[in-house]
Amino acid sequence: MTLTTLQPESIQTDRLHVSYLSAGSAENPPLLLIHGNVSANLFWDDTLRALSEEYWVLAPDLRGYGQTEALPINATRGLRDWSDDLKSFLDALGMNQPVHVLGWSLGAGIAMQLAIDHPAAVRSLVLMSPLSPYGFGGTKDDYGTPCYDNYAGSGGGTANLQFVACLSGKDRSGGEPNSPRNILNQFYFKSPFRVSGEREERYLDAMLSTRIGDAHYPGPFEACEHWPGVAPGAEGINNAMSPKYVNLSPIIHIEPKRPILWIRGADDAIVSDSSWFDFGYLGKLGYVEGWPGEEVYPPQPMVSQMRCVLTQYEEAGGSFEEVVVGDAGHAPHIEQPEFVFAKLRSFLSLIE
């Protein structure tokens, strides 16, 4: 099977029109794949191929990405526009059993939200390079305490303007430092890893499918007096990831508690305790003027925050396993596929 043999399918749910890829037999246990920010289901090419013999693999495009209906995103609901969309997608397919859920980056946060709101719909959770349970930016300890009450340094104002312009202009050149091609190869992957030319073009297609504007990526922001001068708005993708609206720590209390596998690249530069996309870390390095210091605005401890929540989940009767993938960045399923797929098969095969 090659990705080119997989034709996009579509289905109308009670919320929106969803485009998706599927592989494997519907007689197999279902596995839902949820992609991350500035991407689409095309990033699951290897995963669809690798797991289709054992599972019915479903990879929808999220609202705001790919070919799914581009309805606006209400950021004040946090990740729930997406998680509710996915529940409606499963319902439209007539899903009558809980599904294994594998989420990547933003998609892992959405997977957690799905489990919080619809725990009976989830059989297991795989969180790969996951968004912190306290969103992206603006918090300073393991428990998600905001650096400022208005969550400055998170939301729509944190996006790199050159990157947004390149996305909007469908730039494939790689000529700008923050072009999608360069971000893919420098931050999605650990350099010097690079996929084949044809595959890279498909991944660029996926990135460039991201809808640009206030209702989608990155969303608006509010100017504020607190460093770094931007606070989240009320709509759009990056605002929906702000800790003003995202708190996934209630997963600690869900019932039934499902097994969780947490996979992350050892050299992830996006979701990290020293993320190159976090104002706290950039300020500490001197790249953003006016940094108020470690006590007020340290780098967000994204990995430590996830470990803290999952440890509490375990203490409350759940279980989790943390796997660190060597020589991998933000996309270990692409960078180290044999290792990751072996781990996935081992984890999923033990779940009835």
C-alpha positions in Angstrom: 0.0 0.0 0.0 1.2 3.5 -0.8 -0.3 6.8 0.2 -1.3 7.5 -3.4 -3.6 4.4 -3.3 -5.5 5.9 -0.4 -8.2 8.2 -1.6 -9.8 10.8 0.7 -13.2 9.9 1.8 -15.8 12.3 3.2 -18.8 12.1 5.5 -21.4 14.6 6.8 -21.7 14.6 10.6 -24.2 16.5 12.7 -21.5 19.2 13.1 -19.6 19.5 9.8 -18.3 17.8 6.6 -15.2 15.7 7.4 -12.6 14.6 5.0 -10.6 11.5 6.1 -8.3 8.7 5.1 -8.9 5.1 6.1 -6.9 1.9 5.9 -7.6 -1.6 7.0 -10.8 -3.6 7.5 -13.8 -2.2 9.5 -13.8 -5.7 11.1 -10.6 -4.7 12.9 -10.4 -2.7 16.1 -10.7 1.0 15.3 -7.7 3.3 15.7 -8.3 7.1 15.4 -5.3 9.3 14.4 -5.5 13.0 15.2 -2.9 15.2 13.5 -1.3 18.3 14.9 -1.1 22.1 14.3 -0.1 23.3 10.8 -0.5 19.8 9.3 -3.2 17.5 8.1 -3.9 13.7 7.8 -1.1 13.4 5.1 1.4 13.3 8.0 0.0 9.9 8.9 1.2 8.2 5.7 3.6 5.7 7.3 1.2 5.1 10.2 -1.7 4.2 8.0 0.4 1.7 6.1 2.1 0.2 9.1 -1.0 -0.5 11.2 -3.7 -1.3 8.6 -3.3 -5.1 8.9 -4.2 -5.1 12.6 -6.5 -2.1 12.8 -9.2 -0.1 11.1 -7.2 3.1 10.9 -9.1 6.4 10.6 -7.3 9.7 9.9 -9.6 12.7 9.6 -8.5 16.3 8.8 -9.4 18.6 11.6 -11.5 21.7 11.3 -9.2 24.4 9.9 -6.9 22.0 8.1 -6.9 19.8 5.0 -10.1 19.2 3.2 -12.5 19.2 6.1 -15.1 21.9 6.2 -13.4 25.1 7.5 -15.9 26.2 10.1 -14.6 28.9 12.5 -12.9 27.9 15.8 -14.3 29.3 19.0 -11.2 29.5 21.1 -13.1 30.1 24.4 -14.1 26.4 24.2 -10.4 25.4 24.3 -10.0 22.2 22.3 -13.6 21.2 22.4 -14.6 22.3 18.9 -12.2 19.7 17.6 -13.0 17.0 20.1 -16.7 17.4 19.6 -16.1 17.2 15.9 -14.3 13.9 16.3 -17.1 12.5 18.5 -19.6 13.4 15.8 -17.3 11.8 13.2 -17.3 8.6 15.1 -21.0 8.7 15.5 -21.6 9.4 11.8 -19.5 6.2 11.1 -21.8 4.3 13.3 -19.0 3.5 15.7 -20.5 1.1 18.4 -17.3 0.4 20.3 -14.6 2.5 22.0 -11.6 3.4 19.8 -7.9 3.5 20.3 -6.8 7.1 19.9 -3.4 8.3 18.8 -2.9 12.1 18.9 0.2 14.0 17.8 1.1 17.4 19.2 -2.1 19.5 19.3 -3.9 16.3 18.3 -2.7 14.7 21.6 -4.3 17.5 23.5 -7.5 17.0 21.5 -7.3 13.2 22.3 -7.2 14.0 26.0 -10.1 16.4 25.7 -12.1 13.6 23.9 -11.3 11.3 26.8 -12.3 13.8 29.4 -15.7 14.6 27.7 -16.4 11.1 26.3 -14.4 8.6 28.3 -16.6 5.7 27.2 -15.7 6.4 23.5 -12.0 5.8 24.2 -10.3 2.4 24.5 -6.7 3.7 25.0 -4.7 6.9 24.5 -1.4 7.3 22.8 0.0 10.8 23.3 2.8 11.6 20.9 4.8 14.8 21.4 1.7 16.1 23.2 0.6 19.6 23.8 1.0 20.4 27.5 -2.1 19.8 29.6 -2.0 23.5 30.3 -1.8 24.6 26.7 1.0 26.4 24.9 2.8 29.4 26.5 2.2 31.6 29.5 2.6 29.2 32.4 5.5 28.7 34.7 5.4 25.6 36.9 4.3 21.9 36.9 0.8 22.9 37.8 0.2 25.4 35.1 0.2 28.6 37.1 -0.1 31.5 34.7 2.8 34.0 34.5 0.2 36.7 34.4 -3.5 36.7 35.0 -4.3 37.6 31.4 -2.1 34.7 30.1 0.2 37.1 28.2 2.6 35.3 25.9 0.1 32.7 24.6 -2.5 32.8 21.8 -2.6 34.3 18.3 0.0 36.9 18.9 2.7 34.3 19.4 2.9 33.2 15.8 5.8 34.2 13.7 4.6 36.8 11.2 6.9 35.6 8.4 5.7 32.0 8.9 2.0 33.1 8.7 2.7 35.2 5.6 4.5 32.2 3.9 1.5 30.0 4.8 -0.9 32.5 3.4 1.1 33.0 0.3 1.5 29.2 -0.2 5.3 29.6 -0.2 7.0 26.4 -1.2 10.4 27.9 -1.9 12.3 27.6 1.4 13.8 31.0 0.7 12.7 32.6 4.0 14.2 31.4 7.3 10.6 30.8 8.6 9.2 29.3 5.5 7.0 26.2 5.9 9.7 24.0 4.2 12.4 25.2 6.6 10.2 24.9 9.7 9.3 21.3 8.6 13.0 20.3 8.3 14.4 22.3 11.2 11.7 21.9 13.9 9.2 19.1 13.0 12.2 16.9 12.4 15.6 16.8 14.1 18.1 18.0 11.6 19.6 16.6 9.4 16.7 14.1 9.0 14.8 14.8 5.8 12.1 12.7 4.0 12.2 12.0 0.3 11.4 14.9 -2.1 8.0 13.6 -3.1 7.0 13.0 0.5 8.3 16.4 1.5 6.0 18.0 -1.1 3.0 16.1 0.4 3.9 17.3 3.8 4.1 20.9 2.5 0.7 20.4 0.9 -0.6 19.5 4.3 1.0 22.5 6.0 -0.2 24.9 3.3 -3.8 23.5 3.7 -4.0 25.4 7.1 -6.7 28.1 6.8 -5.3 31.5 7.6 -7.2 34.3 9.4 -8.8 35.3 12.6 -11.2 32.4 12.7 -8.4 29.9 12.1 -4.6 30.2 12.1 -3.2 31.9 14.1 -6.2 33.9 15.4 -6.3 37.5 16.7 -4.6 38.8 19.9 -5.0 41.6 22.3 -2.2 44.1 23.1 -1.4 44.2 26.8 1.0 45.8 29.3 2.5 42.6 30.4 5.6 41.1 28.7 5.8 40.1 25.9 2.9 42.5 25.1 0.3 40.1 23.6 -2.6 38.2 25.2 -5.0 35.7 23.7 -8.1 36.6 21.7 -11.3 34.6 21.6 -11.2 32.8 18.2 -8.8 30.8 16.1 -6.3 28.0 16.5 -3.5 29.4 18.6 -5.9 31.0 21.0 -7.7 27.7 21.4 -4.4 26.3 22.7 -3.9 29.1 25.2 -3.9 28.1 28.9 -6.6 30.8 29.3 -9.0 28.2 27.7 -7.1 24.8 28.0 -6.9 22.7 31.1 -6.6 19.0 30.5 -5.7 18.1 34.1 -9.3 16.8 34.7 -8.2 13.7 32.8 -7.0 12.6 36.2 -10.6 11.9 37.3 -12.1 10.2 34.2 -13.7 6.8 34.5 -13.1 4.3 33.2 -9.4 5.0 33.2 -7.8 3.9 30.0 -4.1 2.9 29.5 -1.9 5.8 28.3 1.3 5.6 26.2 3.3 8.8 26.1 5.8 9.0 23.3 8.1 11.9 22.7 11.3 12.6 20.8 14.4 13.1 22.9 15.3 16.2 20.8 11.8 17.8 20.3 12.3 21.6 19.9 8.6 22.4 19.8 7.1 20.7 22.8 9.9 20.8 25.4 10.9 22.4 28.7 13.1 24.6 26.5 10.9 25.1 23.4 12.0 27.4 20.6 8.4 28.5 20.2 7.9 29.6 23.8 8.4 33.2 24.7 9.7 32.3 28.2 12.6 30.3 26.6 13.3 32.9 23.9 13.3 35.7 26.4 15.7 33.8 28.6 18.1 33.4 25.6 17.8 37.1 24.9 15.9 36.9 21.6 12.9 38.9 23.0 13.7 42.2 24.7 12.4 43.0 28.1 12.2 39.5 29.6 11.1 39.9 33.2 13.3 37.1 34.5 13.0 33.5 35.6 10.9 34.1 38.6 8.2 36.0 36.7 8.3 34.3 33.3 10.5 31.2 33.0 10.4 28.8 30.1 7.2 26.8 30.2 8.0 23.3 31.6 5.8 21.5 29.0 7.2 18.0 29.5 7.3 18.3 33.3 3.7 19.5 33.2 2.6 16.4 31.3 4.6 14.1 33.6 3.0 15.8 36.6 -0.6 15.2 35.3 0.1 11.7 34.2 1.7 10.8 37.6 -1.5 12.0 39.3 -3.5 10.0 36.8 -1.5 6.9 37.9 -2.0 7.7 41.6 -5.7 7.9 40.9 -5.8 4.4 39.6 -4.8 4.8 35.9 -1.6 3.7 34.2 0.8 5.3 31.8 4.2 4.6 30.2 6.6 7.2 29.0 8.8 6.4 26.0 11.6 8.7 24.9 12.6 8.1 21.3 16.3 8.7 20.7 17.5 10.8 17.7 14.0 12.2 17.0 12.4 15.6 17.2 8.7 16.5 17.1 7.6 13.7 14.7 9.1 10.4 16.0 6.5 8.4 13.9 8.2 9.8 10.8 11.8 10.0 12.0 12.0 6.6 13.8 9.0 4.7 12.4 10.2 1.1 13.1 10.8 1.8 16.8 7.6 3.8 17.2 5.4 1.3 15.3 6.8 -1.6 17.3 6.0 0.2 20.5 2.5 1.0 19.3 1.8 -2.6 18.4 3.2 -3.9 21.7 1.0 -1.4 23.7 -2.2 -1.8 21.7 -2.0 -5.6 21.6 -2.2 -5.9 25.4 -5.5 -3.9 25.5 -8.7 -5.9 25.3 
